[in-house]
């Protein structure tokens, strides 16, 4: 069903270049898979485009076990930063295993 309004459209078919697509991981549901690119791009833009993180710099990620925060911790570690993260008390081991150094 297609719904067209002034600011919103929901279409069943969309034409996009094949190079702009990626396969959905088999372990991700159809509901979860679309969230990963948005969270990943948000984390990447914050660290690279806005903060210009360099190797050896200190990075503090608030919400290190959340959607954007979890990816920011991992990306900051890949960029060579010393990563500190705040985490909910219910997920401390996840934060510790994700690339956080403090």
Order of alpha helices (4+ residues) and beta strands (2+ residues): beta-beta-alpha-beta-alpha-beta-alpha
